[in-house]
Amino acid sequence: MKIKLGNLASDIFITIYIVVTLYARFYYEPALNGNFLISIFLGLFALLFIWALIKIKFLNPNWFGLHNNKKK
């Protein structure tokens, strides 16, 4: 049995995850002393993590109704 989140729960999880990672990147950016490559790497890793969760079908985003999966 695979654990899956529903469409709305996935959308909310992804939104909160992106906001938190952006906040963390902006908060810790001054500590990196202008080394923006580390910040870019962290951002790409965060996106890779979300992509992997979608790929293994743990997250099932509906993009808040913009992506309609139902066939007519």
mmCIF file as Biopython writes it, N, C-alpha, C and O atoms, coordinates in Angstrom:
data_model
#
loop_
_atom_site.group_PDB
_atom_site.id
_atom_site.type_symbol
_atom_site.label_atom_id
_atom_site.label_alt_id
_atom_site.label_comp_id
_atom_site.label_asym_id
_atom_site.label_entity_id
_atom_site.label_seq_id
_atom_site.pdbx_PDB_ins_code
_atom_site.Cartn_x
_atom_site.Cartn_y
_atom_site.Cartn_z
_atom_site.occupancy
_atom_site.B_iso_or_equiv
_atom_site.auth_seq_id
_atom_site.auth_asym_id
_atom_site.pdbx_PDB_model_num
ATOM 1   N N  . MET A ? 1  ? 0.833   -1.172 0.000   1.0 0.0 1  A 1 
ATOM 2   C CA . MET A ? 1  ? 0.000   0.000  0.000   1.0 0.0 1  A 1 
ATOM 3   C C  . MET A ? 1  ? 0.886   1.247  0.000   1.0 0.0 1  A 1 
ATOM 4   O O  . MET A ? 1  ? 1.721   1.437  0.884   1.0 0.0 1  A 1 
ATOM 5   N N  . LYS A ? 2  ? 0.687   2.067  -0.989  1.0 0.0 2  A 1 
ATOM 6   C CA . LYS A ? 2  ? 1.453   3.298  -1.077  1.0 0.0 2  A 1 
ATOM 7   C C  . LYS A ? 2  ? 0.727   4.420  -0.346  1.0 0.0 2  A 1 
ATOM 8   O O  . LYS A ? 2  ? -0.500  4.517  -0.373  1.0 0.0 2  A 1 
ATOM 9   N N  . ILE A ? 3  ? 1.506   5.251  0.298   1.0 0.0 3  A 1 
ATOM 10  C CA . ILE A ? 3  ? 0.944   6.424  0.963   1.0 0.0 3  A 1 
ATOM 11  C C  . ILE A ? 3  ? 0.891   7.548  -0.054  1.0 0.0 3  A 1 
ATOM 12  O O  . ILE A ? 3  ? 1.894   7.853  -0.700  1.0 0.0 3  A 1 
ATOM 13  N N  . LYS A ? 4  ? -0.285  8.172  -0.203  1.0 0.0 4  A 1 
ATOM 14  C CA . LYS A ? 4  ? -0.470  9.255  -1.150  1.0 0.0 4  A 1 
ATOM 15  C C  . LYS A ? 4  ? -1.233  10.389 -0.473  1.0 0.0 4  A 1 
ATOM 16  O O  . LYS A ? 4  ? -2.087  10.165 0.384   1.0 0.0 4  A 1 
ATOM 17  N N  . LEU A ? 5  ? -0.906  11.586 -0.876  1.0 0.0 5  A 1 
ATOM 18  C CA . LEU A ? 5  ? -1.679  12.737 -0.431  1.0 0.0 5  A 1 
ATOM 19  C C  . LEU A ? 5  ? -2.701  13.069 -1.500  1.0 0.0 5  A 1 
ATOM 20  O O  . LEU A ? 5  ? -2.462  12.839 -2.686  1.0 0.0 5  A 1 
ATOM 21  N N  . GLY A ? 6  ? -3.827  13.605 -1.093  1.0 0.0 6  A 1 
ATOM 22  C CA . GLY A ? 6  ? -4.848  14.017 -2.039  1.0 0.0 6  A 1 
ATOM 23  C C  . GLY A ? 6  ? -4.428  15.262 -2.801  1.0 0.0 6  A 1 
ATOM 24  O O  . GLY A ? 6  ? -3.372  15.840 -2.543  1.0 0.0 6  A 1 
ATOM 25  N N  . ASN A ? 7  ? -5.264  15.664 -3.736  1.0 0.0 7  A 1 
ATOM 26  C CA . ASN A ? 7  ? -4.937  16.811 -4.580  1.0 0.0 7  A 1 
ATOM 27  C C  . ASN A ? 7  ? -4.782  18.101 -3.782  1.0 0.0 7  A 1 
ATOM 28  O O  . ASN A ? 7  ? -3.782  18.806 -3.924  1.0 0.0 7  A 1 
ATOM 29  N N  . LEU A ? 8  ? -5.759  18.407 -2.953  1.0 0.0 8  A 1 
ATOM 30  C CA . LEU A ? 8  ? -5.706  19.649 -2.185  1.0 0.0 8  A 1 
ATOM 31  C C  . LEU A ? 8  ? -4.579  19.618 -1.159  1.0 0.0 8  A 1 
ATOM 32  O O  . LEU A ? 8  ? -3.888  20.620 -0.974  1.0 0.0 8  A 1 
ATOM 33  N N  . ALA A ? 9  ? -4.386  18.494 -0.496  1.0 0.0 9  A 1 
ATOM 34  C CA . ALA A ? 9  ? -3.305  18.370 0.487   1.0 0.0 9  A 1 
ATOM 35  C C  . ALA A ? 9  ? -1.946  18.510 -0.196  1.0 0.0 9  A 1 
ATOM 36  O O  . ALA A ? 9  ? -1.031  19.116 0.363   1.0 0.0 9  A 1 
ATOM 37  N N  . SER A ? 10 ? -1.808  17.955 -1.399  1.0 0.0 10 A 1 
ATOM 38  C CA . SER A ? 10 ? -0.553  18.092 -2.143  1.0 0.0 10 A 1 
ATOM 39  C C  . SER A ? 10 ? -0.293  19.542 -2.521  1.0 0.0 10 A 1 
ATOM 40  O O  . SER A ? 10 ? 0.833   20.027 -2.407  1.0 0.0 10 A 1 
ATOM 41  N N  . ASP A ? 11 ? -1.340  20.236 -2.971  1.0 0.0 11 A 1 
ATOM 42  C CA . ASP A ? 11 ? -1.193  21.651 -3.336  1.0 0.0 11 A 1 
ATOM 43  C C  . ASP A ? 11 ? -0.766  22.485 -2.138  1.0 0.0 11 A 1 
ATOM 44  O O  . ASP A ? 11 ? 0.116   23.337 -2.249  1.0 0.0 11 A 1 
ATOM 45  N N  . ILE A ? 12 ? -1.389  22.239 -1.002  1.0 0.0 12 A 1 
ATOM 46  C CA . ILE A ? 12 ? -1.057  22.991 0.207   1.0 0.0 12 A 1 
ATOM 47  C C  . ILE A ? 12 ? 0.362   22.658 0.671   1.0 0.0 12 A 1 
ATOM 48  O O  . ILE A ? 12 ? 1.110   23.557 1.055   1.0 0.0 12 A 1 
ATOM 49  N N  . PHE A ? 13 ? 0.740   21.382 0.641   1.0 0.0 13 A 1 
ATOM 50  C CA . PHE A ? 13 ? 2.092   20.969 1.033   1.0 0.0 13 A 1 
ATOM 51  C C  . PHE A ? 13 ? 3.141   21.639 0.149   1.0 0.0 13 A 1 
ATOM 52  O O  . PHE A ? 13 ? 4.132   22.163 0.658   1.0 0.0 13 A 1 
ATOM 53  N N  . ILE A ? 14 ? 2.937   21.627 -1.158  1.0 0.0 14 A 1 
ATOM 54  C CA . ILE A ? 14 ? 3.900   22.227 -2.079  1.0 0.0 14 A 1 
ATOM 55  C C  . ILE A ? 14 ? 3.996   23.726 -1.864  1.0 0.0 14 A 1 
ATOM 56  O O  . ILE A ? 14 ? 5.096   24.280 -1.879  1.0 0.0 14 A 1 
ATOM 57  N N  . THR A ? 15 ? 2.869   24.394 -1.665  1.0 0.0 15 A 1 
ATOM 58  C CA . THR A ? 15 ? 2.879   25.839 -1.438  1.0 0.0 15 A 1 
ATOM 59  C C  . THR A ? 15 ? 3.636   26.195 -0.167  1.0 0.0 15 A 1 
ATOM 60  O O  . THR A ? 15 ? 4.477   27.094 -0.175  1.0 0.0 15 A 1 
ATOM 61  N N  . ILE A ? 16 ? 3.345   25.497 0.921   1.0 0.0 16 A 1 
ATOM 62  C CA . ILE A ? 16 ? 4.028   25.769 2.184   1.0 0.0 16 A 1 
ATOM 63  C C  . ILE A ? 16 ? 5.515   25.449 2.066   1.0 0.0 16 A 1 
ATOM 64  O O  . ILE A ? 16 ? 6.350   26.196 2.576   1.0 0.0 16 A 1 
ATOM 65  N N  . TYR A ? 17 ? 5.850   24.353 1.400   1.0 0.0 17 A 1 
ATOM 66  C CA . TYR A ? 17 ? 7.252   23.962 1.225   1.0 0.0 17 A 1 
ATOM 67  C C  . TYR A ? 17 ? 8.026   25.025 0.449   1.0 0.0 17 A 1 
ATOM 68  O O  . TYR A ? 17 ? 9.142   25.378 0.829   1.0 0.0 17 A 1 
ATOM 69  N N  . ILE A ? 18 ? 7.443   25.537 -0.634  1.0 0.0 18 A 1 
ATOM 70  C CA . ILE A ? 18 ? 8.119   26.555 -1.437  1.0 0.0 18 A 1 
ATOM 71  C C  . ILE A ? 18 ? 8.283   27.849 -0.661  1.0 0.0 18 A 1 
ATOM 72  O O  . ILE A ? 18 ? 9.342   28.475 -0.725  1.0 0.0 18 A 1 
ATOM 73  N N  . VAL A ? 19 ? 7.257   28.262 0.069   1.0 0.0 19 A 1 
ATOM 74  C CA . VAL A ? 19 ? 7.345   29.501 0.858   1.0 0.0 19 A 1 
ATOM 75  C C  . VAL A ? 19 ? 8.410   29.365 1.944   1.0 0.0 19 A 1 
ATOM 76  O O  . VAL A ? 19 ? 9.194   30.289 2.160   1.0 0.0 19 A 1 
ATOM 77  N N  . VAL A ? 20 ? 8.444   28.233 2.622   1.0 0.0 20 A 1 
ATOM 78  C CA . VAL A ? 20 ? 9.425   28.030 3.697   1.0 0.0 20 A 1 
ATOM 79  C C  . VAL A ? 20 ? 10.850  27.982 3.134   1.0 0.0 20 A 1 
ATOM 80  O O  . VAL A ? 20 ? 11.762  28.568 3.717   1.0 0.0 20 A 1 
ATOM 81  N N  . THR A ? 21 ? 11.047  27.295 2.017   1.0 0.0 21 A 1 
ATOM 82  C CA . THR A ? 21 ? 12.394  27.231 1.461   1.0 0.0 21 A 1 
ATOM 83  C C  . THR A ? 21 ? 12.845  28.583 0.927   1.0 0.0 21 A 1 
ATOM 84  O O  . THR A ? 21 ? 14.021  28.927 1.044   1.0 0.0 21 A 1 
ATOM 85  N N  . LEU A ? 22 ? 11.931  29.358 0.341   1.0 0.0 22 A 1 
ATOM 86  C CA . LEU A ? 22 ? 12.303  30.700 -0.108  1.0 0.0 22 A 1 
ATOM 87  C C  . LEU A ? 22 ? 12.659  31.596 1.078   1.0 0.0 22 A 1 
ATOM 88  O O  . LEU A ? 22 ? 13.628  32.352 1.026   1.0 0.0 22 A 1 
ATOM 89  N N  . TYR A ? 23 ? 11.866  31.502 2.147   1.0 0.0 23 A 1 
ATOM 90  C CA . TYR A ? 23 ? 12.158  32.281 3.346   1.0 0.0 23 A 1 
ATOM 91  C C  . TYR A ? 23 ? 13.530  31.899 3.908   1.0 0.0 23 A 1 
ATOM 92  O O  . TYR A ? 23 ? 14.321  32.766 4.279   1.0 0.0 23 A 1 
ATOM 93  N N  . ALA A ? 24 ? 13.802  30.599 3.966   1.0 0.0 24 A 1 
ATOM 94  C CA . ALA A ? 24 ? 15.090  30.144 4.507   1.0 0.0 24 A 1 
ATOM 95  C C  . ALA A ? 24 ? 16.248  30.621 3.642   1.0 0.0 24 A 1 
ATOM 96  O O  . ALA A ? 24 ? 17.295  31.017 4.155   1.0 0.0 24 A 1 
ATOM 97  N N  . ARG A ? 25 ? 16.054  30.582 2.325   1.0 0.0 25 A 1 
ATOM 98  C CA . ARG A ? 25 ? 17.128  31.039 1.433   1.0 0.0 25 A 1 
ATOM 99  C C  . ARG A ? 25 ? 17.381  32.531 1.611   1.0 0.0 25 A 1 
ATOM 100 O O  . ARG A ? 25 ? 18.539  32.949 1.649   1.0 0.0 25 A 1 
ATOM 101 N N  . PHE A ? 26 ? 16.337  33.344 1.722   1.0 0.0 26 A 1 
ATOM 102 C CA . PHE A ? 26 ? 16.517  34.780 1.904   1.0 0.0 26 A 1 
ATOM 103 C C  . PHE A ? 26 ? 17.060  35.102 3.292   1.0 0.0 26 A 1 
ATOM 104 O O  . PHE A ? 26 ? 17.812  36.063 3.459   1.0 0.0 26 A 1 
ATOM 105 N N  . TYR A ? 27 ? 16.684  34.306 4.282   1.0 0.0 27 A 1 
ATOM 106 C CA . TYR A ? 27 ? 17.144  34.535 5.646   1.0 0.0 27 A 1 
ATOM 107 C C  . TYR A ? 27 ? 18.634  34.224 5.793   1.0 0.0 27 A 1 
ATOM 108 O O  . TYR A ? 27 ? 19.363  34.964 6.454   1.0 0.0 27 A 1 
ATOM 109 N N  . TYR A ? 28 ? 19.088  33.120 5.170   1.0 0.0 28 A 1 
ATOM 110 C CA . TYR A ? 28 ? 20.480  32.703 5.305   1.0 0.0 28 A 1 
ATOM 111 C C  . TYR A ? 28 ? 21.393  33.264 4.224   1.0 0.0 28 A 1 
ATOM 112 O O  . TYR A ? 28 ? 22.601  33.027 4.264   1.0 0.0 28 A 1 
ATOM 113 N N  . GLU A ? 29 ? 20.857  33.995 3.268   1.0 0.0 29 A 1 
ATOM 114 C CA . GLU A ? 29 ? 21.673  34.567 2.195   1.0 0.0 29 A 1 
ATOM 115 C C  . GLU A ? 29 ? 22.780  35.484 2.720   1.0 0.0 29 A 1 
ATOM 116 O O  . GLU A ? 29 ? 23.905  35.381 2.233   1.0 0.0 29 A 1 
ATOM 117 N N  . PRO A ? 30 ? 22.526  36.376 3.689   1.0 0.0 30 A 1 
ATOM 118 C CA . PRO A ? 30 ? 23.624  37.223 4.198   1.0 0.0 30 A 1 
ATOM 119 C C  . PRO A ? 30 ? 24.751  36.413 4.855   1.0 0.0 30 A 1 
ATOM 120 O O  . PRO A ? 30 ? 25.905  36.842 4.846   1.0 0.0 30 A 1 
ATOM 121 N N  . ALA A ? 31 ? 24.427  35.267 5.413   1.0 0.0 31 A 1 
ATOM 122 C CA . ALA A ? 31 ? 25.454  34.450 6.060   1.0 0.0 31 A 1 
ATOM 123 C C  . ALA A ? 31 ? 26.387  33.803 5.036   1.0 0.0 31 A 1 
ATOM 124 O O  . ALA A ? 31 ? 27.479  33.358 5.390   1.0 0.0 31 A 1 
ATOM 125 N N  . LEU A ? 32 ? 25.970  33.748 3.783   1.0 0.0 32 A 1 
ATOM 126 C CA . LEU A ? 32 ? 26.798  33.128 2.746   1.0 0.0 32 A 1 
ATOM 127 C C  . LEU A ? 32 ? 27.830  34.094 2.175   1.0 0.0 32 A 1 
ATOM 128 O O  . LEU A ? 32 ? 28.643  33.705 1.336   1.0 0.0 32 A 1 
ATOM 129 N N  . ASN A ? 33 ? 27.806  35.335 2.615   1.0 0.0 33 A 1 
ATOM 130 C CA . ASN A ? 33 ? 28.771  36.362 2.205   1.0 0.0 33 A 1 
ATOM 131 C C  . ASN A ? 33 ? 28.840  36.542 0.686   1.0 0.0 33 A 1 
ATOM 132 O O  . ASN A ? 33 ? 29.924  36.620 0.108   1.0 0.0 33 A 1 
ATOM 133 N N  . GLY A ? 34 ? 27.678  36.607 0.060   1.0 0.0 34 A 1 
ATOM 134 C CA . GLY A ? 34 ? 27.630  36.878 -1.369  1.0 0.0 34 A 1 
ATOM 135 C C  . GLY A ? 34 ? 27.884  35.682 -2.257  1.0 0.0 34 A 1 
ATOM 136 O O  . GLY A ? 34 ? 27.975  35.842 -3.474  1.0 0.0 34 A 1 
ATOM 137 N N  . ASN A ? 35 ? 28.002  34.507 -1.709  1.0 0.0 35 A 1 
ATOM 138 C CA . ASN A ? 35 ? 28.197  33.308 -2.518  1.0 0.0 35 A 1 
ATOM 139 C C  . ASN A ? 35 ? 26.831  32.782 -2.949  1.0 0.0 35 A 1 
ATOM 140 O O  . ASN A ? 35 ? 26.243  31.921 -2.296  1.0 0.0 35 A 1 
ATOM 141 N N  . PHE A ? 36 ? 26.340  33.325 -4.069  1.0 0.0 36 A 1 
ATOM 142 C CA . PHE A ? 36 ? 24.993  33.025 -4.509  1.0 0.0 36 A 1 
ATOM 143 C C  . PHE A ? 36 ? 24.870  31.628 -5.118  1.0 0.0 36 A 1 
ATOM 144 O O  . PHE A ? 36 ? 23.757  31.120 -5.252  1.0 0.0 36 A 1 
ATOM 145 N N  . LEU A ? 37 ? 25.968  31.004 -5.485  1.0 0.0 37 A 1 
ATOM 146 C CA . LEU A ? 37 ? 25.893  29.664 -6.071  1.0 0.0 37 A 1 
ATOM 147 C C  . LEU A ? 37 ? 25.372  28.629 -5.070  1.0 0.0 37 A 1 
ATOM 148 O O  . LEU A ? 37 ? 24.675  27.686 -5.444  1.0 0.0 37 A 1 
ATOM 149 N N  . ILE A ? 38 ? 25.713  28.815 -3.823  1.0 0.0 38 A 1 
ATOM 150 C CA . ILE A ? 38 ? 25.198  27.903 -2.789  1.0 0.0 38 A 1 
ATOM 151 C C  . ILE A ? 38 ? 23.686  28.068 -2.670  1.0 0.0 38 A 1 
ATOM 152 O O  . ILE A ? 38 ? 22.963  27.080 -2.539  1.0 0.0 38 A 1 
ATOM 153 N N  . SER A ? 39 ? 23.207  29.297 -2.715  1.0 0.0 39 A 1 
ATOM 154 C CA . SER A ? 39 ? 21.775  29.550 -2.643  1.0 0.0 39 A 1 
ATOM 155 C C  . SER A ? 39 ? 21.049  28.950 -3.850  1.0 0.0 39 A 1 
ATOM 156 O O  . SER A ? 39 ? 19.974  28.369 -3.703  1.0 0.0 39 A 1 
ATOM 157 N N  . ILE A ? 40 ? 21.630  29.087 -5.032  1.0 0.0 40 A 1 
ATOM 158 C CA . ILE A ? 40 ? 21.023  28.507 -6.226  1.0 0.0 40 A 1 
ATOM 159 C C  . ILE A ? 40 ? 20.998  26.988 -6.118  1.0 0.0 40 A 1 
ATOM 160 O O  . ILE A ? 40 ? 20.002  26.359 -6.474  1.0 0.0 40 A 1 
ATOM 161 N N  . PHE A ? 41 ? 22.080  26.395 -5.632  1.0 0.0 41 A 1 
ATOM 162 C CA . PHE A ? 41 ? 22.124  24.945 -5.447  1.0 0.0 41 A 1 
ATOM 163 C C  . PHE A ? 41 ? 21.058  24.481 -4.465  1.0 0.0 41 A 1 
ATOM 164 O O  . PHE A ? 41 ? 20.399  23.470 -4.712  1.0 0.0 41 A 1 
ATOM 165 N N  . LEU A ? 42 ? 20.873  25.190 -3.366  1.0 0.0 42 A 1 
ATOM 166 C CA . LEU A ? 42 ? 19.848  24.819 -2.391  1.0 0.0 42 A 1 
ATOM 167 C C  . LEU A ? 42 ? 18.449  24.913 -3.001  1.0 0.0 42 A 1 
ATOM 168 O O  . LEU A ? 42 ? 17.597  24.063 -2.742  1.0 0.0 42 A 1 
ATOM 169 N N  . GLY A ? 43 ? 18.216  25.944 -3.806  1.0 0.0 43 A 1 
ATOM 170 C CA . GLY A ? 43 ? 16.928  26.089 -4.475  1.0 0.0 43 A 1 
ATOM 171 C C  . GLY A ? 43 ? 16.672  24.967 -5.470  1.0 0.0 43 A 1 
ATOM 172 O O  . GLY A ? 43 ? 15.562  24.439 -5.539  1.0 0.0 43 A 1 
ATOM 173 N N  . LEU A ? 44 ? 17.689  24.601 -6.238  1.0 0.0 44 A 1 
ATOM 174 C CA . LEU A ? 44 ? 17.534  23.499 -7.188  1.0 0.0 44 A 1 
ATOM 175 C C  . LEU A ? 44 ? 17.318  22.170 -6.469  1.0 0.0 44 A 1 
ATOM 176 O O  . LEU A ? 44 ? 16.545  21.330 -6.928  1.0 0.0 44 A 1 
ATOM 177 N N  . PHE A ? 45 ? 18.001  21.983 -5.344  1.0 0.0 45 A 1 
ATOM 178 C CA . PHE A ? 45 ? 17.802  20.764 -4.566  1.0 0.0 45 A 1 
ATOM 179 C C  . PHE A ? 45 ? 16.378  20.700 -4.019  1.0 0.0 45 A 1 
ATOM 180 O O  . PHE A ? 45 ? 15.770  19.630 -3.993  1.0 0.0 45 A 1 
ATOM 181 N N  . ALA A ? 46 ? 15.850  21.832 -3.585  1.0 0.0 46 A 1 
ATOM 182 C CA . ALA A ? 46 ? 14.480  21.865 -3.072  1.0 0.0 46 A 1 
ATOM 183 C C  . ALA A ? 46 ? 13.484  21.501 -4.175  1.0 0.0 46 A 1 
ATOM 184 O O  . ALA A ? 46 ? 12.536  20.754 -3.935  1.0 0.0 46 A 1 
ATOM 185 N N  . LEU A ? 47 ? 13.699  22.027 -5.379  1.0 0.0 47 A 1 
ATOM 186 C CA . LEU A ? 47 ? 12.820  21.681 -6.496  1.0 0.0 47 A 1 
ATOM 187 C C  . LEU A ? 47 ? 12.966  20.215 -6.890  1.0 0.0 47 A 1 
ATOM 188 O O  . LEU A ? 47 ? 11.985  19.564 -7.250  1.0 0.0 47 A 1 
ATOM 189 N N  . LEU A ? 48 ? 14.186  19.698 -6.822  1.0 0.0 48 A 1 
ATOM 190 C CA . LEU A ? 48 ? 14.421  18.292 -7.125  1.0 0.0 48 A 1 
ATOM 191 C C  . LEU A ? 48 ? 13.695  17.392 -6.130  1.0 0.0 48 A 1 
ATOM 192 O O  . LEU A ? 48 ? 13.170  16.344 -6.507  1.0 0.0 48 A 1 
ATOM 193 N N  . PHE A ? 49 ? 13.665  17.793 -4.874  1.0 0.0 49 A 1 
ATOM 194 C CA . PHE A ? 49 ? 12.973  17.028 -3.837  1.0 0.0 49 A 1 
ATOM 195 C C  . PHE A ? 49 ? 11.470  16.972 -4.122  1.0 0.0 49 A 1 
ATOM 196 O O  . PHE A ? 49 ? 10.858  15.908 -4.024  1.0 0.0 49 A 1 
ATOM 197 N N  . ILE A ? 50 ? 10.877  18.114 -4.474  1.0 0.0 50 A 1 
ATOM 198 C CA . ILE A ? 50 ? 9.443   18.153 -4.805  1.0 0.0 50 A 1 
ATOM 199 C C  . ILE A ? 50 ? 9.174   17.315 -6.050  1.0 0.0 50 A 1 
ATOM 200 O O  . ILE A ? 50 ? 8.196   16.568 -6.096  1.0 0.0 50 A 1 
ATOM 201 N N  . TRP A ? 51 ? 10.041  17.434 -7.065  1.0 0.0 51 A 1 
ATOM 202 C CA . TRP A ? 51 ? 9.870   16.659 -8.291  1.0 0.0 51 A 1 
ATOM 203 C C  . TRP A ? 51 ? 9.898   15.163 -7.985  1.0 0.0 51 A 1 
ATOM 204 O O  . TRP A ? 51 ? 9.097   14.404 -8.530  1.0 0.0 51 A 1 
ATOM 205 N N  . ALA A ? 52 ? 10.812  14.737 -7.121  1.0 0.0 52 A 1 
ATOM 206 C CA . ALA A ? 52 ? 10.918  13.313 -6.779  1.0 0.0 52 A 1 
ATOM 207 C C  . ALA A ? 52 ? 9.660   12.830 -6.056  1.0 0.0 52 A 1 
ATOM 208 O O  . ALA A ? 52 ? 9.195   11.717 -6.302  1.0 0.0 52 A 1 
ATOM 209 N N  . LEU A ? 53 ? 9.110   13.654 -5.170  1.0 0.0 53 A 1 
ATOM 210 C CA . LEU A ? 53 ? 7.877   13.261 -4.479  1.0 0.0 53 A 1 
ATOM 211 C C  . LEU A ? 53 ? 6.703   13.147 -5.444  1.0 0.0 53 A 1 
ATOM 212 O O  . LEU A ? 53 ? 5.834   12.294 -5.265  1.0 0.0 53 A 1 
ATOM 213 N N  . ILE A ? 54 ? 6.671   14.000 -6.466  1.0 0.0 54 A 1 
ATOM 214 C CA . ILE A ? 54 ? 5.613   13.911 -7.473  1.0 0.0 54 A 1 
ATOM 215 C C  . ILE A ? 54 ? 5.845   12.687 -8.355  1.0 0.0 54 A 1 
ATOM 216 O O  . ILE A ? 54 ? 4.894   11.993 -8.716  1.0 0.0 54 A 1 
ATOM 217 N N  . LYS A ? 55 ? 7.094   12.420 -8.702  1.0 0.0 55 A 1 
ATOM 218 C CA . LYS A ? 55 ? 7.429   11.300 -9.588  1.0 0.0 55 A 1 
ATOM 219 C C  . LYS A ? 55 ? 7.066   9.957  -8.962  1.0 0.0 55 A 1 
ATOM 220 O O  . LYS A ? 55 ? 6.596   9.060  -9.661  1.0 0.0 55 A 1 
ATOM 221 N N  . ILE A ? 56 ? 7.279   9.805  -7.652  1.0 0.0 56 A 1 
ATOM 222 C CA . ILE A ? 56 ? 6.924   8.541  -7.001  1.0 0.0 56 A 1 
ATOM 223 C C  . ILE A ? 56 ? 5.445   8.519  -6.591  1.0 0.0 56 A 1 
ATOM 224 O O  . ILE A ? 56 ? 4.984   7.582  -5.940  1.0 0.0 56 A 1 
ATOM 225 N N  . LYS A ? 57 ? 4.728   9.549  -6.976  1.0 0.0 57 A 1 
ATOM 226 C CA . LYS A ? 57 ? 3.280   9.678  -6.767  1.0 0.0 57 A 1 
ATOM 227 C C  . LYS A ? 57 ? 2.883   9.770  -5.292  1.0 0.0 57 A 1 
ATOM 228 O O  . LYS A ? 57 ? 1.783   9.367  -4.915  1.0 0.0 57 A 1 
ATOM 229 N N  . PHE A ? 58 ? 3.779   10.299 -4.464  1.0 0.0 58 A 1 
ATOM 230 C CA . PHE A ? 58 ? 3.400   10.624 -3.093  1.0 0.0 58 A 1 
ATOM 231 C C  . PHE A ? 58 ? 2.565   11.896 -3.091  1.0 0.0 58 A 1 
ATOM 232 O O  . PHE A ? 58 ? 1.576   12.004 -2.366  1.0 0.0 58 A 1 
ATOM 233 N N  . LEU A ? 59 ? 2.979   12.862 -3.916  1.0 0.0 59 A 1 
ATOM 234 C CA . LEU A ? 59 ? 2.211   14.086 -4.089  1.0 0.0 59 A 1 
ATOM 235 C C  . LEU A ? 59 ? 1.444   14.000 -5.398  1.0 0.0 59 A 1 
ATOM 236 O O  . LEU A ? 59 ? 1.970   13.540 -6.411  1.0 0.0 59 A 1 
ATOM 237 N N  . ASN A ? 60 ? 0.208   14.442 -5.365  1.0 0.0 60 A 1 
ATOM 238 C CA . ASN A ? 60 ? -0.646  14.437 -6.547  1.0 0.0 60 A 1 
ATOM 239 C C  . ASN A ? 60 ? -1.215  15.835 -6.749  1.0 0.0 60 A 1 
ATOM 240 O O  . ASN A ? 60 ? -2.395  16.067 -6.489  1.0 0.0 60 A 1 
ATOM 241 N N  . PRO A ? 61 ? -0.392  16.761 -7.208  1.0 0.0 61 A 1 
ATOM 242 C CA . PRO A ? 61 ? -0.871  18.136 -7.304  1.0 0.0 61 A 1 
ATOM 243 C C  . PRO A ? 61 ? -1.908  18.312 -8.402  1.0 0.0 61 A 1 
ATOM 244 O O  . PRO A ? 61 ? -1.845  17.688 -9.461  1.0 0.0 61 A 1 
ATOM 245 N N  . ASN A ? 62 ? -2.849  19.171 -8.112  1.0 0.0 62 A 1 
ATOM 246 C CA . ASN A ? 62 ? -3.876  19.543 -9.081  1.0 0.0 62 A 1 
ATOM 247 C C  . ASN A ? 62 ? -3.685  20.997 -9.486  1.0 0.0 62 A 1 
ATOM 248 O O  . ASN A ? 62 ? -4.472  21.539 -10.262 1.0 0.0 62 A 1 
ATOM 249 N N  . TRP A ? 63 ? -2.635  21.630 -8.959  1.0 0.0 63 A 1 
ATOM 250 C CA . TRP A ? 63 ? -2.282  23.022 -9.232  1.0 0.0 63 A 1 
ATOM 251 C C  . TRP A ? 63 ? -3.482  23.933 -8.986  1.0 0.0 63 A 1 
ATOM 252 O O  . TRP A ? 63 ? -3.768  24.838 -9.770  1.0 0.0 63 A 1 
ATOM 253 N N  . PHE A ? 64 ? -4.177  23.673 -7.878  1.0 0.0 64 A 1 
ATOM 254 C CA . PHE A ? 64 ? -5.324  24.452 -7.430  1.0 0.0 64 A 1 
ATOM 255 C C  . PHE A ? 64 ? -6.408  24.545 -8.500  1.0 0.0 64 A 1 
ATOM 256 O O  . PHE A ? 64 ? -7.027  25.593 -8.687  1.0 0.0 64 A 1 
ATOM 257 N N  . GLY A ? 65 ? -6.627  23.435 -9.196  1.0 0.0 65 A 1 
ATOM 258 C CA . GLY A ? 65 ? -7.686  23.360 -10.189 1.0 0.0 65 A 1 
ATOM 259 C C  . GLY A ? 65 ? -7.274  23.782 -11.587 1.0 0.0 65 A 1 
ATOM 260 O O  . GLY A ? 65 ? -8.082  23.700 -12.513 1.0 0.0 65 A 1 
ATOM 261 N N  . LEU A ? 66 ? -6.039  24.231 -11.765 1.0 0.0 66 A 1 
ATOM 262 C CA . LEU A ? 66 ? -5.597  24.663 -13.088 1.0 0.0 66 A 1 
ATOM 263 C C  . LEU A ? 66 ? -5.238  23.485 -13.987 1.0 0.0 66 A 1 
ATOM 264 O O  . LEU A ? 66 ? -5.295  23.600 -15.211 1.0 0.0 66 A 1 
ATOM 265 N N  . HIS A ? 67 ? -4.875  22.372 -13.399 1.0 0.0 67 A 1 
ATOM 266 C CA . HIS A ? 67 ? -4.504  21.184 -14.164 1.0 0.0 67 A 1 
ATOM 267 C C  . HIS A ? 67 ? -5.628  20.175 -14.005 1.0 0.0 67 A 1 
ATOM 268 O O  . HIS A ? 67 ? -5.750  19.530 -12.963 1.0 0.0 67 A 1 
ATOM 269 N N  . ASN A ? 68 ? -6.437  20.043 -15.023 1.0 0.0 68 A 1 
ATOM 270 C CA . ASN A ? 68 ? -7.607  19.179 -14.951 1.0 0.0 68 A 1 
ATOM 271 C C  . ASN A ? 68 ? -7.241  17.788 -15.456 1.0 0.0 68 A 1 
ATOM 272 O O  . ASN A ? 68 ? -6.950  17.619 -16.640 1.0 0.0 68 A 1 
ATOM 273 N N  . ASN A ? 69 ? -7.253  16.789 -14.571 1.0 0.0 69 A 1 
ATOM 274 C CA . ASN A ? 69 ? -6.878  15.426 -14.940 1.0 0.0 69 A 1 
ATOM 275 C C  . ASN A ? 69 ? -8.040  14.626 -15.503 1.0 0.0 69 A 1 
ATOM 276 O O  . ASN A ? 69 ? -7.820  13.589 -16.129 1.0 0.0 69 A 1 
ATOM 277 N N  . LYS A ? 70 ? -9.245  15.068 -15.304 1.0 0.0 70 A 1 
ATOM 278 C CA . LYS A ? 70 ? -10.414 14.302 -15.729 1.0 0.0 70 A 1 
ATOM 279 C C  . LYS A ? 70 ? -10.632 14.454 -17.223 1.0 0.0 70 A 1 
ATOM 280 O O  . LYS A ? 70 ? -10.566 15.550 -17.779 1.0 0.0 70 A 1 
ATOM 281 N N  . LYS A ? 71 ? -10.896 13.311 -17.860 1.0 0.0 71 A 1 
ATOM 282 C CA . LYS A ? 71 ? -11.168 13.326 -19.294 1.0 0.0 71 A 1 
ATOM 283 C C  . LYS A ? 71 ? -12.666 13.541 -19.509 1.0 0.0 71 A 1 
ATOM 284 O O  . LYS A ? 71 ? -13.496 13.071 -18.731 1.0 0.0 71 A 1 
ATOM 285 N N  . LYS A ? 72 ? -12.983 14.243 -20.558 1.0 0.0 72 A 1 
ATOM 286 C CA . LYS A ? 72 ? -14.402 14.526 -20.864 1.0 0.0 72 A 1 
ATOM 287 C C  . LYS A ? 72 ? -14.965 13.461 -21.766 1.0 0.0 72 A 1 
ATOM 288 O O  . LYS A ? 72 ? -16.138 13.520 -22.135 1.0 0.0 72 A 1 
#
